[in-house]
Amino acid sequence: MTATFTIGFPYVADRFGGSTASSLVLAQALREAGHRVHILTHGTGGRVTEEAATLGLPVTRLPPLSERPSYSRPDRFRMEQLLAFRYARGAIARLGLDIVHANDITTLRSWAMPSLAGQAALIAHWRSNYRDSWSVKMGLRIAARVIAISRYSLLQLPAWVREKAVVEYNAFAAPGAIGDRRAAAVAIRRELNIPSNAALVGVFGNLVARKRTHVLADILKAVTHATDGRPVFGVVCGARSEPYDFELDRKIAEFGLEGRLARPGFVRPVESWMAACDVVLAPAIQEPFGRTVIEALALGVPVAVSSDAGVCELIRDGESGILCDPHDIPAWIGATRRLLDDPDMVRTMVQSAARVATHLTPAYHAARVSAIYEDLSRERRAA
C-alpha cells in the first residue's frame, strides 16, 4: 500500500446485523493495513460499540439520531438526520477524515451533506436493497464511489449509480479457535438439552420477516429423523428485529415444535454454534449477500441457500451448496434430507466450498478497498 488515509465509519450504536459485522471486519482489516480508522457511533452503548471495542477499534461517540429505540424507528428520512449535520461535520474536521465510509442507508442520509461540506470523500458501501427516495438519491449523488456487495445488489441500483459503482464481495473473519467440530457439537447439544446424537439444522441472522426463518419450522415438521435414525432438531440464532417473522411463532405453536426448535437469541461465539450444526440454512428473500453462508462453509458445514441472494454468485448448485427457491418448501425439505443423509456428497461439497471461502479474506478485501481509495484520491488531486 503506497498511501494511507484517515477513514470514518459511522454507525447507529444500537443497530446491528450481518452487514454491520461485515463492515467492522473491513474496518479492522483497513486499520491493520496501516490506515487510520475511526468508528463513529450515534448514541452510547449498543452492539456496535461493544464489537468495535472487541476488535480494538477506536470509537468516537456522537449524539443519537433519535431517542426512539432501535428498530422502532421508521426506516425513512427523519429530521434528526438533518440535524446531525453540525456534529457530523465537526467530527470530520476534528478527526481530519479523508474518507467517510457509510455502510447503511441511515448513515448515508446523515453523512452525505457533512461529507460534502467537510471535503471528505463519501463512500457508499451498498449492503441493502435499493429504495427509491429523494434522500437515498441525494446520498448516492454525493457519494464519490459506490461499492456493491454483489452483482445482485449492483443491478438493483439505477444506471447513473452503476456508472460509479464496483462489486466487492464481503469478507469474513476467519473462524475463531473452536477446536474439533465434534467438541462444539457436544457442548451445544448439552446447552440446548437435546440428545447427544441429534442432527442439528441451524438458521443464523436477525429474526426479520425477510429472512424467512420460519422455513425451518416447515422442515422440522416434515423431517423428524435422519435416515440413520438420528432425531432432527433445529436452532435459530439471532435477535428479534422488525418487521418480525411472526410466522415462526405461529408455526412452532401449530406444529408443536417447542421442544425441537430452540431460539437462544444472539449467541457468542457464533462460530461454535455454526460448527455444531449438521446443516445451515439461509432461506431469506432479497438478500444482497448472505455472509452466514460463507461463515458456515469456512467451518465445513454444508449449506442450503435461497436462490434470491447475492451469495449465489459464489455457490455452484449441488457442488458447493444447494440452491432453493425461497418459497418452495418441498425443495427446502428435500435439500435438508440430502444434506443429512448423504455424507459422501457432503464431504465433496465441503471440500469444494472451502475453496470459495479462501478468496474472501479480510486482508484481500482491505487491499481491494484501499485501491478504490487510492484511485479516488488520484482523481481528486487531478481535478
C-alpha positions in Angstrom: 0.0 0.0 0.0 1.5 3.4 -1.0 -1.0 5.8 0.6 -2.7 5.8 4.0 -6.0 7.5 4.7 -8.0 8.7 7.7 -11.3 7.0 7.5 -14.5 7.4 9.4 -17.1 4.5 9.7 -20.3 6.0 11.1 -23.0 3.8 12.7 -26.1 3.9 14.7 -24.9 2.4 18.0 -27.9 0.2 18.8 -28.5 -1.3 15.3 -26.5 -4.4 14.4 -26.8 -7.1 11.8 -24.7 -9.1 9.4 -23.9 -6.1 7.3 -22.6 -4.3 10.4 -20.4 -7.2 11.2 -19.0 -7.4 7.7 -18.2 -3.6 7.7 -16.4 -3.9 11.1 -14.3 -6.8 9.6 -13.4 -4.4 6.8 -12.6 -1.6 9.2 -10.3 -3.8 11.3 -8.5 -5.0 8.2 -8.0 -1.5 6.9 -6.5 -0.5 10.2 -4.2 -3.5 10.1 -3.2 -2.4 6.6 -2.0 0.9 8.0 -4.9 3.3 7.6 -6.2 5.4 10.5 -9.7 4.2 11.2 -12.3 5.8 13.5 -15.6 4.2 14.4 -18.3 6.9 14.9 -21.3 5.8 16.8 -24.6 7.8 17.1 -25.7 7.0 20.7 -24.0 5.3 23.6 -23.6 1.6 24.3 -25.1 -0.8 21.8 -23.7 -3.8 19.9 -21.6 -1.7 17.5 -19.7 -0.1 20.4 -19.1 -3.5 22.0 -18.0 -5.2 18.8 -15.7 -2.3 17.9 -14.1 -2.5 21.3 -13.6 -6.2 21.0 -11.8 -5.6 17.7 -9.6 -2.9 19.2 -11.1 -0.2 17.0 -11.2 3.4 18.4 -14.7 4.7 19.0 -15.9 8.3 18.9 -19.4 8.7 20.4 -21.8 11.2 18.8 -25.3 12.3 19.9 -28.0 9.8 18.9 -30.0 10.3 15.8 -33.2 9.6 17.7 -34.5 9.0 21.2 -36.6 6.1 19.9 -35.1 2.7 20.5 -33.5 0.7 17.7 -35.9 -0.9 15.2 -39.0 1.0 16.4 -37.6 4.0 14.4 -39.2 4.4 11.0 -36.9 3.4 8.1 -37.1 6.7 6.2 -35.6 10.1 6.2 -36.1 11.9 9.5 -35.4 15.5 10.7 -32.9 14.1 13.2 -30.7 13.0 10.4 -30.6 16.6 9.0 -29.9 17.9 12.5 -26.9 15.6 12.7 -25.1 17.9 10.2 -23.3 20.1 12.8 -21.7 17.4 14.8 -21.0 15.1 11.9 -19.3 18.0 10.1 -17.4 18.7 13.3 -16.2 15.1 13.6 -14.9 15.2 10.0 -12.9 18.4 10.8 -11.7 17.3 14.3 -10.5 13.8 13.2 -9.2 15.0 9.8 -11.2 12.5 7.9 -10.2 11.9 4.3 -13.0 9.4 3.7 -16.4 8.8 5.2 -17.3 5.1 4.6 -21.1 4.7 5.0 -22.4 1.2 5.3 -26.2 1.6 5.6 -28.9 3.9 4.4 -29.3 5.8 7.7 -25.7 6.9 7.8 -25.7 7.6 4.1 -28.6 10.0 4.6 -27.0 11.6 7.7 -23.4 11.9 6.5 -23.8 12.9 2.8 -24.1 16.6 3.3 -21.5 16.8 6.1 -19.0 14.9 3.9 -19.6 17.3 1.0 -19.2 20.3 3.3 -16.1 18.9 5.0 -14.5 17.9 1.7 -14.2 14.2 2.8 -14.8 11.7 0.0 -18.0 9.7 0.7 -18.0 6.0 0.0 -21.5 4.4 -0.1 -21.0 0.7 0.6 -24.2 -0.6 -0.7 -25.3 -3.5 1.5 -29.1 -3.0 1.3 -31.9 -3.4 -1.2 -32.5 -0.2 -3.2 -35.1 2.3 -2.1 -36.3 5.0 -4.5 -36.4 8.0 -2.2 -35.1 11.6 -2.6 -32.8 11.2 0.5 -31.2 8.0 -0.9 -30.7 9.5 -4.3 -29.1 12.6 -2.7 -26.7 10.4 -0.8 -25.8 8.4 -3.8 -25.3 11.6 -5.9 -22.9 12.9 -3.4 -21.0 9.6 -3.0 -17.7 9.6 -4.8 -17.8 5.8 -5.1 -20.4 3.1 -4.6 -19.3 -0.4 -3.5 -22.0 -3.0 -4.1 -21.6 -6.3 -2.2 -22.7 -8.5 -5.1 -23.9 -8.2 -8.7 -27.3 -8.9 -7.3 -27.1 -5.8 -5.3 -25.5 -3.7 -8.1 -28.2 -4.5 -10.6 -30.8 -3.0 -8.3 -29.2 0.4 -8.5 -30.2 3.0 -11.1 -27.9 3.2 -14.2 -26.4 6.5 -13.2 -25.3 5.0 -9.9 -23.8 1.9 -11.5 -21.5 4.1 -13.6 -19.5 4.9 -10.4 -20.0 1.5 -8.7 -17.9 -1.6 -8.3 -18.6 -5.0 -6.9 -16.6 -6.2 -3.9 -17.9 -9.3 -2.1 -17.9 -9.1 1.7 -15.0 -10.6 3.6 -15.5 -12.7 6.7 -13.3 -13.0 9.7 -11.5 -16.4 9.9 -13.3 -18.7 12.4 -12.0 -18.5 15.9 -10.4 -21.3 17.8 -13.3 -23.7 18.3 -11.3 -26.9 18.4 -12.8 -30.0 16.9 -16.3 -29.6 15.4 -17.3 -32.7 17.4 -16.4 -30.9 20.6 -18.6 -28.0 19.6 -21.4 -30.4 18.8 -21.2 -32.0 22.2 -21.1 -28.6 24.0 -24.0 -27.0 22.1 -26.3 -30.1 22.4 -25.6 -30.2 26.1 -26.5 -26.5 26.3 -29.7 -27.0 24.3 -30.5 -30.1 26.4 -31.1 -32.2 23.3 -29.9 -35.8 22.6 -26.2 -36.1 22.0 -26.8 -37.9 18.7 -29.3 -35.3 17.4 -28.9 -33.9 13.9 -29.0 -30.1 14.2 -30.2 -27.8 11.5 -29.5 -24.1 12.1 -30.5 -20.7 10.8 -28.4 -17.6 11.7 -29.4 -13.9 11.5 -31.8 -11.3 12.8 -35.4 -12.6 13.0 -36.8 -10.2 10.5 -39.6 -11.3 8.2 -37.5 -11.1 5.0 -35.1 -13.7 6.4 -37.9 -16.3 6.4 -36.6 -18.2 9.4 -40.0 -19.9 9.6 -38.9 -22.3 6.8 -37.0 -24.2 9.4 -40.3 -25.0 11.2 -41.7 -26.4 8.0 -38.6 -28.6 7.6 -38.8 -29.9 11.2 -42.4 -30.8 10.8 -41.5 -33.0 7.7 -38.2 -34.3 8.8 -38.3 -35.8 12.3 -35.4 -38.3 11.8 -32.5 -38.7 9.5 -32.2 -42.0 7.6 -29.7 -43.3 10.1 -32.3 -42.8 12.9 -30.9 -39.6 14.5 -33.6 -37.3 15.7 -33.6 -33.9 13.9 -33.7 -30.7 15.9 -33.4 -27.0 14.9 -31.8 -23.9 16.3 -32.5 -20.3 15.3 -29.7 -17.9 16.4 -30.4 -14.2 16.1 -32.0 -11.2 17.7 -35.6 -10.1 17.1 -35.9 -7.4 14.5 -38.7 -5.5 12.9 -40.7 -6.3 10.9 -40.6 -9.6 12.9 -41.1 -13.0 11.4 -44.4 -13.8 13.2 -44.8 -16.9 11.0 -42.0 -18.5 13.0 -44.0 -18.2 16.3 -47.2 -19.4 14.6 -45.7 -22.5 13.0 -43.8 -23.5 16.2 -47.1 -23.5 18.1 -49.1 -25.0 15.3 -46.6 -27.8 14.6 -45.9 -28.5 18.3 -42.1 -27.8 17.9 -41.5 -26.1 21.2 -39.2 -29.0 22.3 -37.4 -29.3 18.9 -36.7 -25.8 17.7 -34.6 -23.7 20.1 -34.3 -20.0 20.0 -31.3 -18.9 22.1 -31.3 -15.4 20.6 -28.0 -13.7 19.8 -25.2 -16.1 20.5 -21.5 -15.7 21.0 -19.1 -17.1 19.8 -21.4 -17.7 16.8 -18.8 -20.0 15.1 -19.2 -22.6 17.9 -23.0 -22.7 17.3 -22.5 -23.0 13.5 -19.8 -25.7 13.9 -22.3 -27.7 16.0 -24.8 -27.8 13.2 -25.1 -30.6 10.6 -26.7 -28.2 8.1 -27.0 -24.4 7.9 -30.0 -22.9 6.0 -30.2 -19.4 4.5 -33.8 -19.0 3.3 -34.0 -15.2 3.0 -35.5 -13.3 0.1 -34.0 -10.2 -1.4 -30.7 -10.9 0.3 -27.9 -8.6 -1.0 -25.2 -11.1 0.0 -25.6 -13.6 2.8 -22.4 -13.7 4.9 -23.5 -16.5 7.2 -23.3 -18.9 4.2 -19.6 -18.1 3.8 -19.0 -18.5 7.5 -20.7 -21.9 7.6 -18.7 -23.1 4.5 -15.4 -22.0 6.2 -16.3 -24.1 9.2 -17.0 -27.1 7.0 -20.8 -27.1 7.4 -22.9 -27.8 4.3 -25.5 -25.2 3.3 -28.8 -24.8 1.6 -29.2 -21.3 0.2 -32.1 -19.2 -1.2 -31.7 -18.5 -4.9 -32.8 -14.9 -4.2 -29.4 -13.9 -2.7 -26.1 -12.3 -3.9 -24.1 -15.1 -2.3 -25.5 -17.4 -5.0 -22.9 -15.8 -7.4 -20.3 -17.8 -5.4 -22.2 -21.0 -4.9 -22.4 -23.8 -7.5 -25.6 -25.6 -7.1 -25.0 -29.2 -6.0 -21.3 -28.6 -5.8 -20.5 -26.1 -3.1 -24.1 -25.9 -1.7 -27.7 -26.5 -2.7 -29.8 -23.6 -4.1 -33.5 -23.5 -3.4 -36.4 -21.2 -4.5 -37.1 -19.4 -1.2 -40.8 -20.1 -1.5 -40.5 -23.8 -2.5 -40.9 -25.5 0.9 -40.7 -29.1 -0.6 -37.3 -28.1 -2.1 -36.0 -27.0 1.3 -37.2 -30.2 2.9 -35.6 -32.2 0.1 -32.3 -30.3 0.4 -32.2 -30.8 4.1 -32.8 -34.5 3.8 -30.0 -34.8 1.2 -27.5 -33.0 3.4 -28.4 -35.1 6.4 -28.5 -38.4 4.6 -25.6 -38.3 2.1 -22.3 -38.0 3.8 -20.3 -38.6 0.7 -22.0 -35.8 -1.1 -21.5 -33.5 1.9 -17.8 -34.4 2.1 -17.3 -33.4 -1.6 -19.4 -30.3 -1.2 -17.5 -29.1 1.8 -14.1 -29.5 0.1 -15.4 -27.5 -2.9 -16.9 -24.8 -0.7 -13.6 -24.4 1.2 -12.0 -23.0 -1.9 -14.8 -20.3 -2.1 -14.1 -19.1 1.4 -10.3 -18.8 0.8 -10.9 -15.9 -1.6 -12.8 -13.8 0.8 -10.2 -12.9 3.5 -10.2 -9.6 5.3 -6.7 -8.7 4.1 -7.7 -9.2 0.4 -10.9 -7.2 0.8 -9.0 -4.4 2.5 -6.4 -4.3 -0.3 -9.2 -4.0 -2.9 -11.0 -1.2 -1.0 -7.6 0.6 -0.4 -7.1 0.5 -4.2 -10.5 2.2 -4.6 -9.5 4.9 -2.1 -6.2 5.5 -3.9 -7.9 5.7 -7.3 -10.3 8.2 -5.9 -7.5 10.2 -4.3 -5.7 10.5 -7.6 -8.9 11.7 -9.3 -9.4 14.4 -6.7 -5.8 15.6 -6.9 -6.1 15.8 -10.7 -9.4 17.7 -10.6 
